[in-house]
Amino acid sequence: MASPTRPHRTARPRLASMAAALLLVVAAVLGPAGLPAQAAAVSVTCVGSSALTYTPGMRFTPRTIDFTETNTYTGCVSSDPAVTSGSTADAYTAPFSCLNPLITGTGETFIDWNNGQSSTFTLTFTDTIAAAVETVTGTGTITAGEFAGASAVIVWTYVVPNALACLTPAGVTSQSGTILITILGT
């Protein structure tokens, strides 16, 4: 009759080989320090310009306006060295007036990066006016595309429309300003 330990002896070299292979796989996944591999940190900062057009022009009385926005992001400093600039082109139709905030609430915006990638942002917007300067701030996350999962803050700054232009039949047909975007995440 065979010894009960014999099957274990013949199985040990196979188990040892399997254990060694498993340890190599675990080491490759966990890295040399034995810790889980971490995603690279994401960091992007861009400055740029923003151009708005209103058709028909904004007046003091609210009316439905086709609003287009073109943003150009330049001077980007990014954890992805291929990202050096970007652009956005958005269009909305909504009631606007010279007295109403430009945009509030939650919405999406998109940036096309110079490296052929894009990012989809879901942002909550606030709009403040102080000392003839309008500041629109969008805070949220990137929900798809390049830098997905990272936090984002976009700040648009515009000179408040000229009140006399708001009184004319044509109204205010354009605004321009600056833009700053900050993206952070892991």
C-alpha positions as CSV (number, residue, x, y, z in Angstrom):
1,M,0.0,0.0,0.0
2,A,1.3,3.4,-0.9
3,S,2.3,6.0,1.7
4,P,-0.3,8.7,2.1
5,T,2.4,11.4,1.8
6,R,3.6,10.2,-1.6
7,P,1.0,12.2,-3.6
8,H,2.1,15.3,-1.8
9,R,5.7,14.7,-2.7
10,T,5.0,14.4,-6.4
11,A,2.7,17.4,-6.3
12,R,5.1,19.7,-4.4
13,P,7.3,20.5,-7.5
14,R,4.1,21.4,-9.4
15,L,2.7,23.5,-6.6
16,A,6.1,25.2,-6.1
17,S,6.2,26.1,-9.8
18,M,2.7,27.4,-9.7
19,A,3.3,29.3,-6.5
20,A,6.5,30.9,-8.0
21,A,4.5,31.8,-11.2
22,L,1.8,33.3,-9.1
23,L,4.3,35.3,-7.1
24,L,5.8,36.7,-10.3
25,V,2.4,37.8,-11.5
26,V,1.6,39.4,-8.2
27,A,4.9,41.2,-8.2
28,A,4.4,42.5,-11.7
29,V,0.9,43.8,-10.7
30,L,1.9,45.2,-7.4
31,G,5.3,46.7,-8.5
32,P,8.6,46.4,-6.8
33,A,7.5,47.9,-3.5
34,G,4.7,45.3,-3.2
35,L,2.2,48.1,-3.2
36,P,-0.7,48.5,-5.7
37,A,0.4,50.4,-8.8
38,Q,-1.0,54.0,-8.7
39,A,-2.4,55.9,-11.6
40,A,-0.4,58.9,-12.7
41,A,-1.4,62.2,-11.3
42,V,-3.3,64.5,-13.7
43,S,-2.6,68.2,-13.7
44,V,-3.6,70.6,-16.5
45,T,-3.7,74.4,-16.4
46,C,-4.6,76.5,-19.4
47,V,-5.3,80.2,-20.0
48,G,-7.1,81.5,-23.1
49,S,-9.8,83.7,-24.6
50,S,-13.6,83.4,-24.9
51,A,-15.8,85.0,-27.5
52,L,-19.6,85.1,-27.2
53,T,-22.2,86.2,-29.8
54,Y,-25.9,86.8,-29.3
55,T,-28.5,86.7,-32.1
56,P,-30.6,88.7,-31.7
57,G,-28.6,91.0,-29.4
58,M,-29.3,91.1,-25.6
59,R,-31.4,93.9,-24.3
60,F,-32.7,94.7,-20.8
61,T,-35.9,92.9,-21.7
62,P,-35.4,89.1,-21.7
63,R,-35.9,87.4,-25.1
64,T,-34.9,84.1,-26.7
65,I,-31.4,84.4,-28.0
66,D,-29.1,82.1,-30.0
67,F,-25.9,82.2,-28.0
68,T,-22.6,80.9,-29.3
69,E,-19.4,80.5,-27.4
70,T,-15.9,79.9,-28.8
71,N,-13.1,79.3,-26.3
72,T,-9.5,79.0,-27.2
73,Y,-7.2,77.5,-24.6
74,T,-3.5,78.3,-25.0
75,G,-0.4,78.1,-22.9
76,C,-1.5,74.7,-21.4
77,V,0.8,73.1,-18.9
78,S,-0.1,69.5,-18.6
79,S,0.9,66.2,-17.0
80,D,0.3,64.9,-20.6
81,P,3.0,66.7,-22.5
82,A,1.2,66.3,-25.7
83,V,-1.6,68.6,-24.5
84,T,-0.5,72.2,-25.2
85,S,-3.8,73.8,-26.3
86,G,-7.5,73.2,-26.9
87,S,-10.8,74.7,-28.0
88,T,-14.5,74.6,-27.4
89,A,-17.4,75.6,-29.5
90,D,-20.9,75.6,-27.8
91,A,-24.3,76.9,-28.9
92,Y,-27.4,77.4,-26.8
93,T,-30.9,78.9,-27.3
94,A,-32.4,80.4,-24.2
95,P,-34.0,83.6,-22.8
96,F,-31.2,86.1,-21.9
97,S,-31.1,89.7,-21.1
98,C,-28.4,92.3,-20.0
99,L,-29.8,91.9,-16.5
100,N,-29.9,88.0,-16.3
101,P,-26.8,86.0,-15.4
102,L,-25.2,84.5,-18.4
103,I,-25.5,80.9,-17.2
104,T,-26.3,79.1,-14.0
105,G,-27.2,75.5,-13.1
106,T,-25.6,72.3,-14.3
107,G,-24.5,71.4,-17.8
108,E,-21.9,69.8,-20.0
109,T,-19.2,71.3,-22.0
110,F,-16.5,69.7,-24.2
111,I,-12.9,70.5,-25.0
112,D,-11.1,69.3,-28.1
113,W,-7.4,69.0,-27.3
114,N,-4.6,69.6,-29.8
115,N,-3.5,65.9,-29.4
116,G,-6.7,64.7,-31.0
117,Q,-8.4,63.7,-27.8
118,S,-11.4,65.4,-26.1
119,S,-12.8,65.8,-22.6
120,T,-16.5,65.9,-21.6
121,F,-17.1,68.0,-18.5
122,T,-20.1,68.0,-16.2
123,L,-20.1,71.3,-14.4
124,T,-22.2,73.3,-12.0
125,F,-22.1,77.0,-13.0
126,T,-22.3,80.2,-10.9
127,D,-22.4,83.7,-12.3
128,T,-21.4,86.8,-10.3
129,I,-21.2,90.4,-11.3
130,A,-19.1,92.8,-9.3
131,A,-17.3,96.1,-10.3
132,A,-18.5,95.8,-13.9
133,V,-16.9,92.3,-14.2
134,E,-18.9,89.2,-14.8
135,T,-17.3,85.9,-13.6
136,V,-18.7,82.6,-14.6
137,T,-17.3,79.6,-12.7
138,G,-17.9,76.0,-13.7
139,T,-16.9,73.4,-11.1
140,G,-17.2,69.6,-11.5
141,T,-15.6,66.6,-13.1
142,I,-14.5,65.2,-16.4
143,T,-16.9,62.4,-17.2
144,A,-15.4,61.0,-20.4
145,G,-12.4,61.2,-22.6
146,E,-8.9,62.5,-21.8
147,F,-8.5,63.1,-18.0
148,A,-11.8,61.2,-17.2
149,G,-12.4,61.2,-13.4
150,A,-10.4,64.3,-12.7
151,S,-11.8,67.4,-11.0
152,A,-12.1,70.6,-13.1
153,V,-12.7,74.3,-12.5
154,I,-13.2,76.6,-15.5
155,V,-13.4,80.4,-14.8
156,W,-14.6,82.8,-17.5
157,T,-14.2,86.6,-17.0
158,Y,-16.0,89.2,-19.1
159,V,-16.5,92.9,-18.9
160,V,-20.2,93.6,-18.2
161,P,-22.1,94.7,-21.4
162,N,-22.4,98.4,-22.0
163,A,-25.7,99.6,-20.5
164,L,-26.3,102.0,-23.4
165,A,-25.9,99.2,-25.9
166,C,-28.5,97.2,-24.0
167,L,-31.0,100.1,-24.7
168,T,-30.5,100.0,-28.5
169,P,-32.8,98.0,-30.8
170,A,-29.9,95.8,-31.8
171,G,-28.8,95.2,-28.3
172,V,-25.4,93.7,-27.3
173,T,-24.4,91.2,-30.0
174,S,-21.0,90.1,-28.6
175,Q,-18.8,89.8,-25.5
176,S,-15.2,88.7,-25.1
177,G,-13.1,87.8,-22.1
178,T,-10.6,85.5,-20.7
179,I,-10.7,81.9,-19.5
180,L,-8.7,79.8,-17.0
181,I,-9.0,76.1,-16.7
182,T,-7.6,73.9,-13.9
183,I,-7.8,70.0,-14.0
184,L,-6.6,67.9,-11.1
185,G,-6.9,64.2,-10.3
186,T,-5.3,60.8,-10.2
